[in-house]
Amino acid sequence: MNRSIYAILFFMVFPGISGQTDNRDALVFYNHAMFLIGRKDYIGAIVNFTEAVRRDSLFLQAYENRGVARYYLNDYEGAIADYDRALKINPYDYNTYGRRGWAKFRLQQYSEAVIDFSKAIEGDRDHAGHYLIRGQAKFKLQDFEGAMVDFNRVLKPFFGTRDDKRNALFWRAMVKIELGQKESACRDLRESAKMKFKMAIELLDIYCPELTLPD
């Protein structure tokens, strides 16, 4: 899958440089870790987040953002472990459900990812990215009806960004292809291609080379 799809992942990361702890030493390590994250030194950031949680074992943001650093290093199991710890501290942190869902998605744990994305949606029903990736997880599970519902949600007027919509059009086309709805799939591919979505352009050339579509 095109890695650019995952660019929306950390729309919600890094809630501010100063974490929530009364331990001044933990905060020093945390702030330095955040600085290193900004420089894409994820290994160094993990070291400092670890020092922070050693000094404050309930330092929620340190666990969350250490999980983010581990995700960027493709350590999805490690990221999930940190998100699990964060959710034990605050089970109502819906953004962390979304982050954990992404890590599970990358591990092809699609059923569990759907559960986490659904929890994230409970906390923010207007976040198009959660519907979009949950729809992709459902597609992987061959729950085409459920995937269609999620992609249709993203495509409602005044919902989501242009990038969300061109992604949703592409994935809805993929669902329709699986359901044998070629003409309708090609319309979605064409609309996504018009919005310069690369994968739609490529698939349109392969799947719909001679189909004349109504305007």
N, C-alpha and C positions, 0 to 999 in steps of 0.2 A: 504494500500500500504506500502511496505517495506520502512521504514523511511530512509534507507541508500541511496535511490534514491535522497533524498533531500540534500545529503551531498555536492552536487555541488553548492548549492544555493549561498553561499557567497564567491564564487570565486572572486568576484569583490568588496568586502567590505573593508572599511578602507583604504582610499587612502593615508594615512600618518598621523602621530600623530598630526602635527600642522595644524589646520584648517585655512581657508581663511577668516580672519576678521582683521579689524584694532583695534577692541576693546580688550584691553589686559585682562580685567576682563572676558570677554566672552571666550577668548582663554584659560585662566586658568581653567575654569569650563569644557571646551571641552576636554582639555588634560587629566584632571582627569577622565572624563567620559570614554575616550578611555582606560585609565589604568584599570578602573573597568570592561570594556568589556573584556579585556584580562584575567581578573580573573573570568569571567562569573558572575559577580555581575550586572545583567541586570537592576534590580530595582534601584540600586545606580547610574548606568550609566544614566538611564532616568532622575533621579532627576537632575543630573549635566548637561545633555544636555538641559533640560528645563531652568535651570539658564542661560545657554549660550545664548539661543534664546531670553530670556527676555532682555538681554543686547544688542543683535544684532538680530533684527527680520528678517534680510536677510542672516543669517548665514546658508548657504546651507548645508554644511557638517554636521552640528549639527542636522538638520532635517532628513537628510538621515540616519545618524547612530542612531538617536533615533528610527527611523522606524525599523532599524535592531534589536535593543534591544527589541522593542515591538514584533517583529516577533518571536524572540527566546522565548518570554513569551507567545506565542500563542495568542497575542492580534493583530489579523490580521486587524481588523477594524482600530485600532490605528496606525498600521504600514502604512496602505493605506493613512490615513489622513496626516501623515508626508511626505510620498512620493508625495502626491498631492501638499503639500506646497512647497516641493523642486522643483517640476516640474513647478510650477508657477514662481519660481525664475529663473530657467534655463530649458526651455522646450526642450533643446537639450541634456540633460543628459540621454543618452540612457541606461546606466547601471541602472538608477533608474526606467526606464520603466520595465526592467527585474525583479527588486526586487518587484515592485508593482504587476507584473504579477504573481509572486510566491505567494504573499499574496492572490490575487484573486483566484488563483488555489486552495489554501487551504480552501477557503470559498465556493468552488464549483461554482464560477462565471466564468465558462469556456469560454464563449463567450468573456467577457471582458479581460480575461487572454490572449486569442489568440491575441487580438488587441495589448496589451502591449508587448507581446513577439515579435510580428511582428515589433513594433517600435524599440525594442532592437536590432533586427536583422538588421534593417536599419543602425544602428550605428556600427555593427560588424557582417558582413556576414560570418565570419569564426569561430564564437563561436558555437561549436557543442551543448553545453548545452542548448542554447536557442531553437534550432531546436528540440532537444529531448523532452523538456518539452512542447513546442507548439504542437508537435505531440501527446503527451499524452492528452492535453486539447482537441484537435480535436477528438481523440478517444472517450473521454467522451461525446462529442457532436454527436457521431456516424457519423462524417465526416471521413469515413474510407479512402477515396481516398486522402484527404488532409493529413491525418496522415501518410499514406504510403509514400507520397512525402517527408515529413520531415524526416522520419526514413531512407529512402533511401539516403537522403542527408548526414546524419551522417555516413552511411556505405560506402561512397565513399572512395577510396584509399587516404591515406595521409591526412585524415580529422578526427579530434577528437582523443580522447584517447582510449586506450583499454577498459576502463570502459564505455565510451560513446558507443562504438560499441557493447559490450555485452548487454547493456541496449536496444539499438536500435534493435538488433536482437530479444530480448524478446518481445518488443512491436510490432515489425512488425509481429511476430508470432501471437500475440493477434489479430491484424487486420485480418490476413489470416484466423484465426479460425472463426471470425465473418463472413467472406466472404465464408466460406465453403471450403477453400483451405487446407485441412488437411495435405496432404503429404508435401506441401511446408512449412506449418507452423511447422511441426515436424522437418524439416531440419533446420529451423532457431532456434528452441528450442534446438536442439542438438548442434549447433554451439555455442549458448550462454552458454549452460551447460558445454561445453568443456572449456569455459573461466571462469568457476567456479561461474556463476551467480546463486545464490541460488534459486530464484523463477523459473528460467528456469529448473533447475534440478527437482524441485518439480512438475512442470506442465508436464514436459516430462514423468515422471513416471506415471502420471495420464492419460494424453491425448494420449500418443504414446507408450503404454507398449509393444505392439507386432509388431509394424511397423518396417520392415526392410528397412533401408534407404541406398541408394547408397552412396559410398564414394566419 
